[in-house]
Amino acid sequence: MVRPVTQQTKYNMVKDQITEWIMSGKVKPGEKIYSENELVKMFGVSRHTVRQAVGELVHDGLLYREQGAGTFCSSTATAIHKQTAGQNEQPVQPPASNGKNIGVITTYISDYIFPSIIKGIESYLTDQGYSLTFACTDNNIEKEKQCLQTMLDRNIDGLIVEPTKSSNFNPNLHYYLQLEQNNVPYLMINQYYSQLMPPHIIMDDEHGGFIATEHLIELGHEKIIGLFKTDDRQGVNRMQGFIRAFREHGLPFFPDMVITYTTEEKDGSLIDRLEKYFSSESKPSAIVCYNDELALQVLNMLRRLGLSVPEDVSIIGYDDSFLAEASDIKLTSVTHPKMDMGVEAAKWIVSAVENRSNDSYSKVYEPELIIRNSTAPRLKVKEA
């Protein structure tokens, strides 16, 4: 008996073929891939299947999107592919270059918004004749130590780094002090270690948490749950904005209105803990999530419980990533500059390297709320 081709098989077929084009060089870095319509016709699949496959390749860092222009092959695609496939557990090394070498350390390379940030960094640095050395910490302090040792051993000329577990004391601070003693400028993005007060480019995450929560309050929601990651300062600041919105609107606080978690807990117990809230009489009518990735997990949990978004529960994400539009329910989300942050970081590090300075510098992006269909006015309780 011939089995029909399943949707999952079609999705894998599209994803695997595009990946093969990239890895074989048929689609080169910076080149635009086929349009959505062309891929639908080429593979004989639905538009949803193509979007799912392309969306995951963007998530993996092999592709990137430019608004109004299309989808393109990432110039870091080959390196990222090897990294995620486990073929190279060391920091990704670029080809030899006659120019200066800039180190880039992020918590993740191929996940979520990080490929867009890296793309911004790389697009500017390569145009300026710089080579790059990439490394990721997986938000692990010991791995950060290894990455910093590698960067120092390679005599990098400058360093762009996203801090690891930035809300905790960091035992690796002496590596950054060594960079200063060696006159190697470094810049922190997304957050920074307060003990060092280094040059940094960040978001106003407190305001982001505030505007997300205020939006729900203005829609009539009062019992709002906040989910925040607390081993990174971004999450702590977003939680502060969440609490400020309650204060400024005179809403009463209630027990367990905030659920916190750490990097190690994000894939496990958090959703189980949240699910218990929906077995009680007094269910929350809205949820503010630490990021879009978590918001999608919450969306799937609510569907499993037979609850509708936004009719039964409104959800807000954060970062306005590609995941915000990956589901049939489009997420209301707070913006993150992503690629622009990467470009700005690269511009500063080039200036610092060429001028041999590590002067005080800070840039704070103001967030905006992008409203989609995951939020709606709170429905009044129906009469029995």
QUIMOPE-V88396 format. One record per backbone hydrogen bond with DSSP energy under -0.5 kcal/mol. CO is the residue of the C=O (numbers start at 1). NH is the residue of the N-H. If there is no record, write none. Layout:
co: {CO CO}
nh: {NH NH}
This chain:
co: {1 6 7 8 9 10 11 12 13 14 15 16 17 18 19 20 21 21 21 22 26 28 31 35 36 37 38 39 40 40 46 47 48 49 50 51 52 53 54 55 56 57 57 58 62 64 66 66 70 71 72 73 74 76 77 78 79 80 81 82 82 83 92 100 100 101 101 102 103 104 104 105 106 107 111 113 113 114 115 116 117 118 119 120 121 122 123 124 125 126 131 132 133 135 137 140 141 142 143 144 145 146 147 148 149 150 151 152 157 158 159 160 161 161 163 165 169 170 172 172 173 173 174 175 176 177 178 179 180 183 185 187 188 189 189 190 192 193 193 199 200 201 202 203 204 205 206 207 208 209 210 211 212 213 214 215 216 217 219 222 223 223 225 226 226 227 228 228 231 231 232 232 233 234 235 236 237 238 239 240 241 242 243 244 245 246 247 254 257 258 259 261 262 262 263 265 265 268 268 269 270 271 272 274 275 276 277 281 285 286 287 287 288 291 292 293 294 295 296 297 298 299 300 301 302 303 308 308 314 315 316 317 318 319 321 322 323 323 324 328 330 332 333 334 337 338 339 340 341 342 343 344 345 346 347 348 349 350 351 352 352 353 361 363 363 365 365 368 368 369 370 370 372 374}
nh: {3 10 11 12 13 14 15 16 17 18 19 20 21 22 23 24 25 26 27 25 28 31 73 39 40 41 42 43 44 45 50 51 52 53 54 55 56 57 58 59 60 62 63 61 74 72 69 70 66 33 64 30 77 80 81 82 83 84 85 87 88 86 134 102 131 157 158 133 160 106 135 162 137 138 114 116 117 118 119 120 121 122 123 124 125 126 127 128 130 129 102 94 104 106 140 144 145 146 147 148 149 150 151 152 153 154 156 155 185 103 187 105 163 189 165 168 171 173 175 176 176 177 178 179 180 181 182 184 183 185 159 161 201 163 191 203 194 196 197 188 363 190 365 205 208 209 210 211 212 213 214 215 216 217 218 219 221 220 378 224 285 286 288 228 259 290 230 261 167 168 235 236 237 238 239 240 241 242 243 244 245 246 247 248 249 251 250 257 226 260 228 230 265 266 266 268 270 271 272 273 274 275 276 277 278 279 280 283 314 225 289 316 227 295 296 297 298 299 300 301 302 303 304 305 307 306 312 313 287 332 289 334 292 336 324 325 326 327 331 330 374 317 370 319 340 342 343 344 345 346 347 348 349 350 351 352 353 354 355 356 357 356 200 202 365 204 367 335 370 371 333 372 375 315}
